[in-house]
Amino acid sequence: MKIKVAKDRCGKLLTSEPVIVITTVDKDGNINGATFGSYVRVAPLIMVAIFPGHHTYGNIKETGEFVVNLPGRDQIDSIMVFGKGYPEGVNEIQEAGLTELKSTMVKPPGIAEYKAHIECRFKWEKNVGSHMLVAGEMLAGSCDKGLLDEEGYFDVVKAGILHCVRYPEPVYISPEKYTKGKR
Ligand SMILES: Cc1cc2nc3c(=O)[nH]c(=O)nc-3n(C[C@H](O)[C@H](O)[C@H](O)COP(=O)(O)O)c2cc1C
């Protein structure tokens, strides 16, 4: 037997992508960080649904750059710090007690304690209703030593990557093990 799922809940049938924190700077160099769960990656692009009132959106439109950062289980509490609304100009990396990581190709820093970082440049945007779908080209990446397996794949189990399945009372799932399929 099947039961109906309401139209506005259909998206919840698809587990989210890993939760990310996007770091940006404004035109004066003030650093901002915010949590995002709604995005799609189709290399070389990442497309993030960003509410246009967010500082993240304003900063990306102002500077054209952003960094995608992946927290692990050890940084779980910081996710909601980056999810809180702070006044403009507040550096949420400092608020979360974390450290800036110098980027290689863009001005916004990454978050040093986080597991992986992708430096991005704004490409295009599309209005998708309440949010803007903001596409960035992934330019450069880095991750903690020991988190790439022998074939160069990111080890999401070791990194303790988190997917947010409920919000605003957050519930996360994280991959516990790999299951090998048949070719
Ligand atoms: C787990 C989680 C997921 C979130 N996902 C999104 C999202 O996909 N899009 C969005 O616009 N806001 C999302 N938010 C809300 C923003 O993180 C929040 O409003 C933040 O304060 C925006 O900060 P800013 O104004 O500094 O950009 C999410 C928050 C949390 C905690």
The ligand as an SDF file (V2000), in Angstrom:
LIG
                    3D

 31 33  0  0  0  0  0  0  0  0999 V2000
   20.6180   23.1180    8.0040 C   0  0  0  0  0  0  0  0  0  0  0  0
   20.2980   24.4480    7.3660 C   0  0  0  0  0  0  0  0  0  0  0  0
   20.0480   24.5220    6.0090 C   0  0  0  0  0  0  0  0  0  0  0  0
   19.7560   25.7550    5.3960 C   0  0  0  0  0  0  0  0  0  0  0  0
   19.5500   25.7990    4.0530 N   0  0  0  0  0  0  0  0  0  0  0  0
   19.3080   26.9740    3.4410 C   0  0  0  0  0  0  0  0  0  0  0  0
   19.1580   27.0230    2.0190 C   0  0  0  0  0  0  0  0  0  0  0  0
   19.2750   26.0230    1.3070 O   0  0  0  0  0  0  0  0  0  0  0  0
   18.8950   28.2330    1.4430 N   0  0  0  0  0  0  0  0  0  0  0  0
   18.7810   29.3930    2.1850 C   0  0  0  0  0  0  0  0  0  0  0  0
   18.5380   30.4650    1.6040 O   0  0  0  0  0  0  0  0  0  0  0  0
   18.9400   29.3670    3.5460 N   0  0  0  0  0  0  0  0  0  0  0  0
   19.2040   28.1960    4.1890 C   0  0  0  0  0  0  0  0  0  0  0  0
   19.3890   28.1440    5.5440 N   0  0  0  0  0  0  0  0  0  0  0  0
   19.2340   29.3860    6.3190 C   0  0  0  0  0  0  0  0  0  0  0  0
   20.4850   30.2550    6.3620 C   0  0  0  0  0  0  0  0  0  0  0  0
   21.6220   29.5180    6.7510 O   0  0  0  0  0  0  0  0  0  0  0  0
   20.2730   31.3790    7.3890 C   0  0  0  0  0  0  0  0  0  0  0  0
   19.1180   32.1160    7.1040 O   0  0  0  0  0  0  0  0  0  0  0  0
   21.4870   32.2990    7.5200 C   0  0  0  0  0  0  0  0  0  0  0  0
   21.2970   33.1370    8.6370 O   0  0  0  0  0  0  0  0  0  0  0  0
   21.7320   33.1890    6.3080 C   0  0  0  0  0  0  0  0  0  0  0  0
   22.8740   33.9440    6.6010 O   0  0  0  0  0  0  0  0  0  0  0  0
   23.4000   35.1960    5.7980 P   0  0  0  0  0  0  0  0  0  0  0  0
   22.3150   36.2720    5.8520 O   0  0  0  0  0  0  0  0  0  0  0  0
   24.6340   35.5950    6.5390 O   0  0  0  0  0  0  0  0  0  0  0  0
   23.6680   34.7610    4.3920 O   0  0  0  0  0  0  0  0  0  0  0  0
   19.6960   26.9440    6.1790 C   0  0  0  0  0  0  0  0  0  0  0  0
   19.9760   26.8770    7.5480 C   0  0  0  0  0  0  0  0  0  0  0  0
   20.2730   25.6330    8.1460 C   0  0  0  0  0  0  0  0  0  0  0  0
   20.5920   25.5870    9.6150 C   0  0  0  0  0  0  0  0  0  0  0  0
  1  2  1  0
  2  3  1  0
  2 30  2  0
  3  4  2  0
  4  5  1  0
  4 28  1  0
  5  6  2  0
  6  7  1  0
  6 13  1  0
  7  8  2  0
  7  9  1  0
  9 10  1  0
 10 11  2  0
 10 12  1  0
 12 13  2  0
 13 14  1  0
 14 15  1  0
 14 28  1  0
 15 16  1  0
 16 17  1  0
 16 18  1  0
 18 19  1  0
 18 20  1  0
 20 21  1  0
 20 22  1  0
 22 23  1  0
 23 24  1  0
 24 25  2  0
 24 26  1  0
 24 27  1  0
 28 29  2  0
 29 30  1  0
 30 31  1  0
M  END
$$$$
